């Protein structure tokens, strides 16, 4: 996948652990290929047509990169294999920040949109950007007025946020949970209600009167041209993983929501998600009018 330390890297390494325990599974190696908001990684997989031994992460950025015209690659150019989990977005600052809550953030944006800098990864238009756009709308400002810095990976970006290089970080809820205790202040989570476990103390954006609810999907895909037998192999592998008690514990640890789909259901889900995201990005003013 892309850079070290971010949500996709965490997904890859957790899945690697479970795949490696399956009987008969050959050695599983995680290769990071950062760049282009995931495009570098996906381009490398496309070149392995028919090879059932290589897979890559599948996430919202694959769809939004294409919707926004930042990439020609779509999920139809690969073989979608599974959606394994859902993730909410957490918007947070380092604990020393003067921004105290989601409400405070909205008030500051309403007064001066340029007064707050935001960090996200790996590219504009993904789930993190969508949630920030929803916050901007709640503040009554144009989402395009937000001051946003894009980082190659979540790990790099969170480090920058911890160092004060950006005022606010928007990333996965699981990423917020990896920060040392007391080092960050979560301003809000894009969930409809508070989550369980370690995330229970983190307020939602909705409970603060901010209409920003969105869950991103995460899964896996293979190169184009995989056979029915190759897809069935991966269906068996992934379904075995998600049914295990250890995987359920992993979901809780990483604040992942369940949402398994197999290789038959995943492309249909992506068709619907593509339409949904197109509408959301258009409403947020992120899609350029035709001819521009």
Secondary structure, 3 states (H helix, E strand, C coil): CCCCCCHHHHHHHHHHHHHHCCCCCCCCCCCCCCCHHHHHHHHHHHCCCCCCCCEEEEEHHHHHHHHCCCCCCCHHHCEEEEEEEEEEEEEEEECCCCCCCHHHHHHHHHHCHHHCEEEEECCCCCHHHHHHHHHHHHCCCCHHHCEEEEECCHHHHHHHHHCCCCCEEEEEHHHHHCCCCCCEEEEEECCCCCCCHHHHHCCECHHHCCCCCCEEEEEEEECCCCCHHHHHHHHHHHHHHHCCHHHHHHHHHHCEEEEEECHHHHHHHHHHHHHHHHHHHHHCCCCCCCCC
